[in-house]
Amino acid sequence: MFLKKLINPKPTIIIFFILSVILFILTPVLNNEFNSLFRHEWMSSYLVFIITLLISSFHALGINNLVYEKGIIKKNNLVIAFVYLCLIIPLNISIEIYFASFFSLFFLNFLFESYQKEYPLKQFFNAGIILSVISFISPNIILLAPLVIITVINYELFSIKTLLSFFIGFLIPFSFYFMFGYIFEKTLEIPEYLQFKIVTIPDYKNFGGETYFIITTVCLVSILSFYELFKWLYKKSIKSRKSFIIILFYFLSTILMLFLGEKNSMYYVISPLSIIIGNYFTYTKNKKIANILFFLLVAASINYKLIVAI
């Protein structure tokens, strides 16, 4: 019942989604001052709120449209956007990571665009520029670079020129960066890539019921989603199958970032996980179970947000 309305959605569902984003972002205001909640070193709290609202909405709708327009998930739906929203609700994310994760979608888009291109130099060149720029914000995102090799092998595009175009694109932002420092006599620092930190595991004894609820629900839905994907992957179209292989490696790369202990790195995991879970909710034959799990996911997210806020 719930999922049916999100497949081939009407404009009213999109409006409802935008209102949901606003509501969930503002929920913590119930127990916190607005200025402290959206505090930033140099931006006003109102500007931070507006940017957070826009980036969250664009990211959710962007990743949803990306997989549909590239033919990865062929049914027009808003399922992935709602899954993405449910997964980010429990997280406390800095605005810099919002930007880095959002622009990583452009990196992924250029990789998908290279499919069946005879000379995909432009796509990999642009992917290199995007990854280089966001690495200034989040250095460990450089771990997405191996996806280029996975893509050229997976899409059968392997050539020295292709890899070289990515490498040149990656170096261009650095060229402008150091040129700026030289002209204005500024001392500029190179991002510290692959910063290994000890992963701190929270004490489960301090978890509340709402935390166990959201963790259990997400884990259950994720396990079923991966099972569904691997079970039916061979039946998908060649393009969809190859693209999902890239998404799986994207997911593994973000998991590695998480285990490196980078702050807010959990947020990067949400993009590929949303696609995989969205694929399950869209294509599973057992719609009754899917609707129950989707309802539990939404309920767990709302419950967590309300409990923490109050």
N, C-alpha and C positions, 0 to 999 in steps of 0.2 A: 504493500500500500504506500509506504513512504518512498520507496525507491522508484516506484512507477511514475511518480510526479516529477522526479529528477531526470528521467530519461525523456528526451525530446521536450525539454522544459518550456513552459510558457513565460512570457516577459515578467509576469507577476512573481514567478519563482526567483528570478534574478533580482528583482527589487527586494524580495524577502531575504535573499542572501545578503545583500548590502546592509539591510537593517540589522541582520544577525551579527555581522562583523562589528557594527557600531555598538550594539548592545554588549557584546562580550568584551570589547576593549574598554568600555566605560564601567563595567561591573565592579572592578576593584575600587572605584571612586566611592563606593558605599562605605568603605572603612578606611579610606586614605585621602589625603589632600591631593587635589588635582596637580598642583605644582610639584609636589614631591614624587608623585607617581610617574610623571612624564618629564622628570628632571634630566637636563643634559648640561655638559660642560659649557657650551657656548650658544646653544639654540634655546629659544623660548619654549616653555612647556606646551603652549598651544600649537606651535609649529611642529613639535615632536609628535603631538597627538594626530595632527592632520597627516603627516608623513606616514606614521604608523598605520593609520586607517587606509590610506591610498595604497601603500605597498602591500599590505595584507590582502586587500581586495584584488589588486592587479596580479599579485602572485598566485592567488587561488584560481582566479579566472584564467590567468595566463597559462598555467600548467594544465588546466582543464582543456583549453582550446588547443594547446600544443599537441597533445596526444591524439586529439580528434582530427585536426587539420593534417597531421602527418600520417593519418591512417593507421595509427597504432591501436587505438580503440575506435572502431568504426561507427559505433552508436553515438549520436549526439546526446550529451548528457551533462548534468551538473553535479554528478556524484563525487568526482574527484575533488571539486572545489569545496564541498561540504565536509568531506573526509579530512582535507587539509586544514580547514577551519577547526574541526574537532581536535586535531592533533596538536595544533599550536596553542590552543587555549590554556593548557596547564603550564606553559613555558614562560619564563621571564626573559625576554629577548632584547638585546641592545639594538638601537636603531642602525648601527653600523653593520651588524650581522643581517638585519632585515635587507639592507641594500645588497650585501655580498651574495646572499642566497637568491634574491630576486634576479640579479644580473647573471647568475650562473645558469638561469633558464635560457638566456641568449646563447651562452656557450653550448648548451645541450641542443638548442634549436639548430645551430650551424652544423653540428655533427649529424643531426638527422637530415638536414638539407643536402648533405653530400651523397645521399643514397642514389645510386645509378648515374652519378655525374661522371662524364668522361674525363673532365679536368676539374676536380673539386678544389683547386688551389685557393680560390676566393673564400670558400667556406672554412677551410682550415686556417687560413690567414686571419680571418675575422675571429675565429675561435681562440686563436693565440692572443690576439689583442684583448679580448674580453677577459680571459683567464689571467693575463698579466695585470690588468687594471684592478681586478677584485683581489688579487694576491697582496696588493698594498694594504687592503683593509683586513684581510684574513689570510696570513701567509700560508697556513697549512692547507688551504684550498688548492695548492699546487698538486696535491695528491689526486686531483681530477685529471691531471695531464696524461696519465697512462690510458685514459679513455680514448685518446686520439689514436693510440696504437691499436687498441681493441676495435675501434671503429674502422680503421683502414683495412684491418684483417677481416673483420666481420662483413664489411660491405665490398670486400675484394677490390680495394683501391690502393693497395700498398705500392708505394714508390718513394724514391728519395726526394723527388720534387714536392710531393705531398707533405712529408714530414718536415722538409726544409721550410715550406711556406708557413707551417704552424710555428716553427722556431723563430723565423724572422718576425712574424706577427707578435710573438711573445716579447721579443726584444725591443720593439718600437716604443712602447710606453716608457721603458727604462731609458732609451735614448733621449726622449724629450725631458724626462725627469732629471737626468744629469746635465743636460743642456741648460735647463732652467737654473740649476744650482751653479753652473759655471758662469752664466751671464750675470746673475744677481749675487754672485759670491756667497752662496749659502752652502752650509755643510749639510748634506743630505745623507740619510741612512738607508741602507738596503734592507728590505724586509727580512726578518730572521725566519727562513724557511725550515719546516720540519722541526718545530720546537717540541721535543719530547718532554712530557711531564707525567708525574705519577697520577694515575687515575684514582680519584677519591670516590669510594663507594659509600653512599649515605647509609646511616644506621637504620635498618629496617624497623627496629624497635620504636623509632620515633615517628614512623608513618601513621597517619590517621586512616580511618576507614575509607575516606574519599580517595586517598592515594592508592590504596590496594585495589579499589574499584576500577580506577582508570588504568592502572598498570595491567591488571588481570584481563580487562576487556580488550585493550590494545594488543596484548600478547596473543590472546585467543583469536582475534580477528586476523592478525598478521600471519599466524600459523596456517589458518584455513586459506588465506589468500595466496600464500606461497605454494601450498599444496595444490590449489586450483590452477595456478599458473603453470606449474611443472606438469600437471596432469594433462592439460589441454594445449600446451605450448606447440606441440607438433601439428595441431590442427589449424593453427592460425596461418594467415598468409605469410609469404616469405618475408615481405617488408616488415610486417608486424612482429614476426618471430625474431628477426635479426635486431629490430629496435628494442625488443624486450631484453635481449641479451645485453645490450648496452646499458639499459636501465638497471639490470641486475648488478652489473659491474659498477655502475654509478652508486648503487646502494652500498655495495661492499667498500667502496672508496670512502663514503661518508661514515661508515661504521669504523673504519680505520682512523679517520679523523677524530671520532669520538673517543677511541681508546688511546689516542695521543694526549688526551686530557685537555684539549682546547676549550676555553670557555664558550658556552653557547653552541658548541658543535652539534648538539642534539638537533638543533633546528635544521641543519643541512640534511639530516637523515629523513626528514618529513617529506621532502619533495618526491624522491623515488618511492618511498613507502606509500604515499598517497596514491600514486599511479597503480601500484601493485594491488592495494586494497580496493581502489576504485574499479579495477579490472574484475575483481572477484564479485563485488556487488552488482556490476553491470551484466556479467555473463553467467553467473552461477544458475544452475537449473533449479536448485532448491530455494525458491524465492521466500518461502515462509521463514526458514532459518536466517536467510540474509536480512530480511526485514527486522527480525528480532535482534540480530547482532548490530544492525545499523542503529536501531532505537537505543540499545544499550550503550553504544559508542557515544551517541549524542547526549544521552542521560548522564553518563559518567563524566563527560567533559563539562556539562552545565553544572552538575553537582559539585565537581571539584572547584570550578570558578566561583560559585556562590559561597561554598564553605570557606574558602581561603579569603574571599572578599569580606565576609561577615565575621 
